[in-house]
Amino acid sequence: MRLGWVLAPAPLREALLAAKRYADLGSALLPQLVPARLMESGELERHLRLVRARHRRRRDAMVAAVAATLPGAVVYGAAAGLHLTITFGDEGLSDTGLAAAALAAGVKVQPLSWHCRRPHRPGLVLGYAASTPGEIQDGVALIGEALSGL
């Protein structure tokens, strides 16, 4: 939706409005009114509570599956977001090769090397937003099988 909002201190309000006015041609009204209505009614807060709990269960399932299935993998980024980053201690491992093997097994992940500019440990970026805890466990098990096959 490309929608954001700012609660500006009163002394900065006019300058902020002027900067916004000159930075673009304006924002469509409907995409602003819908979230505003959700916030006013309390529906947004109820929805966020629901999805936070759902995503926490999914994240916890992913962290547990990685710990149980991918020995030596180190998890990063579990505190926020809808994905985890894991790294492996084996410097000779090709994360692109592992991602390709995981994809061949039916699990789509991204090699960490796609996101790094400097030399790094091999790793993967694992998303969990669209999967159930059971699917996550099965997917990580397939990644483990792909890893052992390399």
Salt bridges, closest charged atoms under 4 A:
GLU14 OE2 - ARG13 NH1 3.52
ASP24 OD2 - LYS20 NZ 2.52
GLU43 OE2 - ARG46 NH2 2.61
GLU45 OE2 - ARG49 NH1 3.65
GLU45 OE2 - ARG52 NH1 3.70
ASP60 OD1 - ARG59 NH2 3.01
